[in-house]
Amino acid sequence: MATSFRLVLACAALAACPVMLDGCALAALPCRVTSAALKIVPVVGHAASTPFDACATAID
């Protein structure tokens, strides 16, 4: 009984993945990751990440 419940739960989680990672979010992911990495850099990080934030916004 517990095995069938796990199977149903795994299938439901797998079916929900494409909804969470639709095309736009997946395409904007590299821009968002780069932007987040640049924001770590002191002093110039936020200014350097501005184009990548604009890229992610344009894709969304």
GULOGU-558075 format. One record per residue: residue number from 1; residue in three letters; x, y, z of N, C-alpha, C in turn. Coordinates in nm, 2 decimals. Example, Ala and Ser with C-alpha at 12.3 -4.5 7.8 and 13.67 -1.06 7.14 Angstrom:
# GULOGU-558075
@k=1 | r=ala | n.c1=1.32 | n.c2=-0.57 | n.c3=0.78 | ca.c1=1.23 | ca.c2=-0.45 | ca.c3=0.78 | c.c1=1.32 | c.c2=-0.33 | c.c3=0.78 $
@k=2 | r=ser | n.c1=1.28 | n.c2=-0.22 | n.c3=0.71 | ca.c1=1.37 | ca.c2=-0.11 | ca.c3=0.71 | c.c1=1.29 | c.c2=0.00 | c.c3=0.79 $
END
This chain:
# GULOGU-558075
@k=1 | r=met | n.c1=0.08 | n.c2=-0.12 | n.c3=0.00 | ca.c1=0.00 | ca.c2=0.00 | ca.c3=0.00 | c.c1=0.09 | c.c2=0.13 | c.c3=0.00 $
@k=2 | r=ala | n.c1=0.19 | n.c2=0.13 | n.c3=0.08 | ca.c1=0.28 | ca.c2=0.25 | ca.c3=0.09 | c.c1=0.36 | c.c2=0.27 | c.c3=-0.04 $
@k=3 | r=thr | n.c1=0.39 | n.c2=0.16 | n.c3=-0.11 | ca.c1=0.46 | ca.c2=0.17 | ca.c3=-0.24 | c.c1=0.38 | c.c2=0.23 | c.c3=-0.34 $
@k=4 | r=ser | n.c1=0.25 | n.c2=0.20 | n.c3=-0.35 | ca.c1=0.16 | ca.c2=0.26 | ca.c3=-0.45 | c.c1=0.14 | c.c2=0.40 | c.c3=-0.42 $
@k=5 | r=phe | n.c1=0.14 | n.c2=0.44 | n.c3=-0.30 | ca.c1=0.12 | ca.c2=0.58 | ca.c3=-0.26 | c.c1=0.24 | c.c2=0.66 | c.c3=-0.30 $
@k=6 | r=arg | n.c1=0.36 | n.c2=0.60 | n.c3=-0.28 | ca.c1=0.49 | ca.c2=0.67 | ca.c3=-0.32 | c.c1=0.49 | c.c2=0.69 | c.c3=-0.47 $
@k=7 | r=leu | n.c1=0.44 | n.c2=0.59 | n.c3=-0.55 | ca.c1=0.44 | ca.c2=0.59 | ca.c3=-0.69 | c.c1=0.35 | c.c2=0.71 | c.c3=-0.74 $
@k=8 | r=val | n.c1=0.23 | n.c2=0.72 | n.c3=-0.68 | ca.c1=0.14 | ca.c2=0.82 | ca.c3=-0.71 | c.c1=0.20 | c.c2=0.96 | c.c3=-0.68 $
@k=9 | r=leu | n.c1=0.26 | n.c2=0.97 | n.c3=-0.56 | ca.c1=0.32 | ca.c2=1.09 | ca.c3=-0.52 | c.c1=0.44 | c.c2=1.13 | c.c3=-0.62 $
@k=10 | r=ala | n.c1=0.52 | n.c2=1.04 | n.c3=-0.66 | ca.c1=0.63 | ca.c2=1.06 | ca.c3=-0.75 | c.c1=0.57 | c.c2=1.11 | c.c3=-0.89 $
@k=11 | r=cys | n.c1=0.47 | n.c2=1.04 | n.c3=-0.93 | ca.c1=0.41 | ca.c2=1.08 | ca.c3=-1.06 | c.c1=0.35 | c.c2=1.22 | c.c3=-1.05 $
@k=12 | r=ala | n.c1=0.29 | n.c2=1.26 | n.c3=-0.94 | ca.c1=0.23 | ca.c2=1.39 | ca.c3=-0.93 | c.c1=0.34 | c.c2=1.50 | c.c3=-0.92 $
@k=13 | r=ala | n.c1=0.45 | n.c2=1.47 | n.c3=-0.85 | ca.c1=0.56 | ca.c2=1.56 | ca.c3=-0.85 | c.c1=0.63 | c.c2=1.58 | c.c3=-0.99 $
@k=14 | r=leu | n.c1=0.64 | n.c2=1.47 | n.c3=-1.06 | ca.c1=0.70 | ca.c2=1.48 | ca.c3=-1.19 | c.c1=0.61 | c.c2=1.55 | c.c3=-1.29 $
@k=15 | r=ala | n.c1=0.48 | n.c2=1.54 | n.c3=-1.27 | ca.c1=0.38 | ca.c2=1.61 | ca.c3=-1.35 | c.c1=0.38 | c.c2=1.76 | c.c3=-1.32 $
@k=16 | r=ala | n.c1=0.41 | n.c2=1.80 | n.c3=-1.20 | ca.c1=0.41 | ca.c2=1.94 | ca.c3=-1.16 | c.c1=0.54 | c.c2=2.01 | c.c3=-1.20 $
@k=17 | r=cys | n.c1=0.65 | n.c2=1.94 | n.c3=-1.24 | ca.c1=0.77 | ca.c2=2.01 | ca.c3=-1.27 | c.c1=0.76 | c.c2=2.10 | c.c3=-1.40 $
@k=18 | r=pro | n.c1=0.70 | n.c2=2.05 | n.c3=-1.51 | ca.c1=0.69 | ca.c2=2.14 | ca.c3=-1.62 | c.c1=0.61 | c.c2=2.27 | c.c3=-1.59 $
@k=19 | r=val | n.c1=0.52 | n.c2=2.26 | n.c3=-1.50 | ca.c1=0.44 | ca.c2=2.38 | ca.c3=-1.47 | c.c1=0.53 | c.c2=2.48 | c.c3=-1.39 $
@k=20 | r=met | n.c1=0.62 | n.c2=2.44 | n.c3=-1.31 | ca.c1=0.70 | ca.c2=2.52 | ca.c3=-1.23 | c.c1=0.82 | c.c2=2.58 | c.c3=-1.32 $
@k=21 | r=leu | n.c1=0.86 | n.c2=2.50 | n.c3=-1.42 | ca.c1=0.97 | ca.c2=2.54 | ca.c3=-1.50 | c.c1=0.92 | c.c2=2.56 | c.c3=-1.65 $
@k=22 | r=asp | n.c1=0.83 | n.c2=2.65 | n.c3=-1.67 | ca.c1=0.77 | ca.c2=2.67 | ca.c3=-1.80 | c.c1=0.88 | c.c2=2.73 | c.c3=-1.89 $
@k=23 | r=gly | n.c1=0.86 | n.c2=2.75 | n.c3=-2.01 | ca.c1=0.95 | ca.c2=2.79 | ca.c3=-2.11 | c.c1=1.02 | c.c2=2.92 | c.c3=-2.07 $
@k=24 | r=cys | n.c1=0.95 | n.c2=3.02 | n.c3=-2.03 | ca.c1=1.01 | ca.c2=3.15 | ca.c3=-2.00 | c.c1=1.10 | c.c2=3.15 | c.c3=-1.88 $
@k=25 | r=ala | n.c1=1.06 | n.c2=3.08 | n.c3=-1.78 | ca.c1=1.14 | ca.c2=3.07 | ca.c3=-1.66 | c.c1=1.27 | c.c2=3.00 | c.c3=-1.68 $
@k=26 | r=leu | n.c1=1.26 | n.c2=2.89 | n.c3=-1.77 | ca.c1=1.38 | ca.c2=2.81 | ca.c3=-1.80 | c.c1=1.47 | c.c2=2.89 | c.c3=-1.89 $
@k=27 | r=ala | n.c1=1.42 | n.c2=2.97 | n.c3=-1.98 | ca.c1=1.50 | ca.c2=3.06 | ca.c3=-2.07 | c.c1=1.57 | c.c2=3.17 | c.c3=-1.99 $
@k=28 | r=ala | n.c1=1.50 | n.c2=3.22 | n.c3=-1.89 | ca.c1=1.56 | ca.c2=3.34 | ca.c3=-1.81 | c.c1=1.65 | c.c2=3.29 | c.c3=-1.70 $
@k=29 | r=leu | n.c1=1.66 | n.c2=3.16 | n.c3=-1.68 | ca.c1=1.75 | ca.c2=3.11 | ca.c3=-1.57 | c.c1=1.89 | c.c2=3.15 | c.c3=-1.58 $
@k=30 | r=pro | n.c1=1.96 | n.c2=3.14 | n.c3=-1.70 | ca.c1=2.10 | ca.c2=3.18 | ca.c3=-1.71 | c.c1=2.12 | c.c2=3.33 | c.c3=-1.68 $
@k=31 | r=cys | n.c1=2.02 | n.c2=3.42 | n.c3=-1.72 | ca.c1=2.03 | ca.c2=3.56 | ca.c3=-1.69 | c.c1=2.02 | c.c2=3.58 | c.c3=-1.54 $
@k=32 | r=arg | n.c1=1.93 | n.c2=3.51 | n.c3=-1.47 | ca.c1=1.91 | ca.c2=3.53 | ca.c3=-1.33 | c.c1=2.03 | c.c2=3.48 | c.c3=-1.25 $
@k=33 | r=val | n.c1=2.08 | n.c2=3.37 | n.c3=-1.29 | ca.c1=2.20 | ca.c2=3.31 | ca.c3=-1.21 | c.c1=2.32 | c.c2=3.40 | c.c3=-1.23 $
@k=34 | r=thr | n.c1=2.34 | n.c2=3.45 | n.c3=-1.35 | ca.c1=2.46 | ca.c2=3.54 | ca.c3=-1.37 | c.c1=2.44 | c.c2=3.67 | c.c3=-1.29 $
@k=35 | r=ser | n.c1=2.32 | n.c2=3.72 | n.c3=-1.29 | ca.c1=2.29 | ca.c2=3.84 | ca.c3=-1.22 | c.c1=2.31 | c.c2=3.82 | c.c3=-1.07 $
@k=36 | r=ala | n.c1=2.26 | n.c2=3.71 | n.c3=-1.01 | ca.c1=2.28 | ca.c2=3.68 | ca.c3=-0.87 | c.c1=2.43 | c.c2=3.67 | c.c3=-0.84 $
@k=37 | r=ala | n.c1=2.51 | n.c2=3.60 | n.c3=-0.93 | ca.c1=2.65 | ca.c2=3.59 | ca.c3=-0.90 | c.c1=2.72 | c.c2=3.72 | c.c3=-0.90 $
@k=38 | r=leu | n.c1=2.68 | n.c2=3.81 | n.c3=-0.99 | ca.c1=2.75 | ca.c2=3.94 | ca.c3=-1.00 | c.c1=2.72 | c.c2=4.03 | c.c3=-0.88 $
@k=39 | r=lys | n.c1=2.60 | n.c2=4.01 | n.c3=-0.83 | ca.c1=2.56 | ca.c2=4.10 | ca.c3=-0.71 | c.c1=2.64 | c.c2=4.07 | c.c3=-0.59 $
@k=40 | r=ile | n.c1=2.71 | n.c2=3.96 | n.c3=-0.59 | ca.c1=2.80 | ca.c2=3.93 | ca.c3=-0.47 | c.c1=2.92 | c.c2=4.02 | c.c3=-0.47 $
@k=41 | r=val | n.c1=2.96 | n.c2=4.06 | n.c3=-0.59 | ca.c1=3.09 | ca.c2=4.14 | ca.c3=-0.60 | c.c1=3.06 | c.c2=4.28 | c.c3=-0.53 $
@k=42 | r=pro | n.c1=3.15 | n.c2=4.32 | n.c3=-0.44 | ca.c1=3.13 | ca.c2=4.44 | ca.c3=-0.37 | c.c1=3.15 | c.c2=4.56 | c.c3=-0.47 $
@k=43 | r=val | n.c1=3.09 | n.c2=4.67 | n.c3=-0.44 | ca.c1=3.10 | ca.c2=4.80 | ca.c3=-0.50 | c.c1=3.03 | c.c2=4.80 | c.c3=-0.64 $
@k=44 | r=val | n.c1=3.08 | n.c2=4.72 | n.c3=-0.73 | ca.c1=3.03 | ca.c2=4.72 | ca.c3=-0.87 | c.c1=2.93 | c.c2=4.61 | c.c3=-0.91 $
@k=45 | r=gly | n.c1=2.90 | n.c2=4.53 | n.c3=-0.81 | ca.c1=2.82 | ca.c2=4.41 | ca.c3=-0.84 | c.c1=2.68 | c.c2=4.45 | c.c3=-0.89 $
@k=46 | r=his | n.c1=2.61 | n.c2=4.54 | n.c3=-0.82 | ca.c1=2.48 | ca.c2=4.57 | ca.c3=-0.86 | c.c1=2.47 | c.c2=4.64 | c.c3=-0.99 $
@k=47 | r=ala | n.c1=2.57 | n.c2=4.73 | n.c3=-1.02 | ca.c1=2.57 | ca.c2=4.80 | ca.c3=-1.15 | c.c1=2.61 | c.c2=4.70 | c.c3=-1.26 $
@k=48 | r=ala | n.c1=2.69 | n.c2=4.60 | n.c3=-1.24 | ca.c1=2.73 | ca.c2=4.51 | ca.c3=-1.34 | c.c1=2.61 | c.c2=4.41 | c.c3=-1.37 $
@k=49 | r=ser | n.c1=2.53 | n.c2=4.39 | n.c3=-1.27 | ca.c1=2.42 | ca.c2=4.29 | ca.c3=-1.29 | c.c1=2.29 | c.c2=4.35 | c.c3=-1.36 $
@k=50 | r=thr | n.c1=2.29 | n.c2=4.48 | n.c3=-1.37 | ca.c1=2.17 | ca.c2=4.55 | ca.c3=-1.43 | c.c1=2.14 | c.c2=4.50 | c.c3=-1.57 $
@k=51 | r=pro | n.c1=2.23 | n.c2=4.48 | n.c3=-1.66 | ca.c1=2.19 | ca.c2=4.43 | ca.c3=-1.79 | c.c1=2.13 | c.c2=4.28 | c.c3=-1.78 $
@k=52 | r=phe | n.c1=2.18 | n.c2=4.20 | n.c3=-1.69 | ca.c1=2.13 | ca.c2=4.07 | ca.c3=-1.68 | c.c1=1.99 | c.c2=4.07 | c.c3=-1.62 $
@k=53 | r=asp | n.c1=1.96 | n.c2=4.16 | n.c3=-1.53 | ca.c1=1.83 | ca.c2=4.18 | ca.c3=-1.48 | c.c1=1.73 | c.c2=4.22 | c.c3=-1.59 $
@k=54 | r=ala | n.c1=1.78 | n.c2=4.31 | n.c3=-1.67 | ca.c1=1.70 | ca.c2=4.35 | ca.c3=-1.79 | c.c1=1.67 | c.c2=4.24 | c.c3=-1.88 $
@k=55 | r=cys | n.c1=1.77 | n.c2=4.16 | n.c3=-1.90 | ca.c1=1.76 | ca.c2=4.04 | ca.c3=-1.99 | c.c1=1.65 | c.c2=3.95 | c.c3=-1.94 $
@k=56 | r=ala | n.c1=1.65 | n.c2=3.92 | n.c3=-1.81 | ca.c1=1.56 | ca.c2=3.82 | ca.c3=-1.75 | c.c1=1.42 | c.c2=3.88 | c.c3=-1.75 $
@k=57 | r=thr | n.c1=1.41 | n.c2=4.01 | n.c3=-1.73 | ca.c1=1.27 | ca.c2=4.08 | ca.c3=-1.74 | c.c1=1.22 | c.c2=4.08 | c.c3=-1.88 $
@k=58 | r=ala | n.c1=1.30 | n.c2=4.10 | n.c3=-1.98 | ca.c1=1.26 | ca.c2=4.10 | ca.c3=-2.11 | c.c1=1.21 | c.c2=3.96 | c.c3=-2.15 $
@k=59 | r=ile | n.c1=1.28 | n.c2=3.86 | n.c3=-2.11 | ca.c1=1.24 | ca.c2=3.72 | ca.c3=-2.14 | c.c1=1.10 | c.c2=3.68 | c.c3=-2.07 $
@k=60 | r=asp | n.c1=1.09 | n.c2=3.73 | n.c3=-1.95 | ca.c1=0.96 | ca.c2=3.70 | ca.c3=-1.88 | c.c1=0.85 | c.c2=3.78 | c.c3=-1.94 $
END
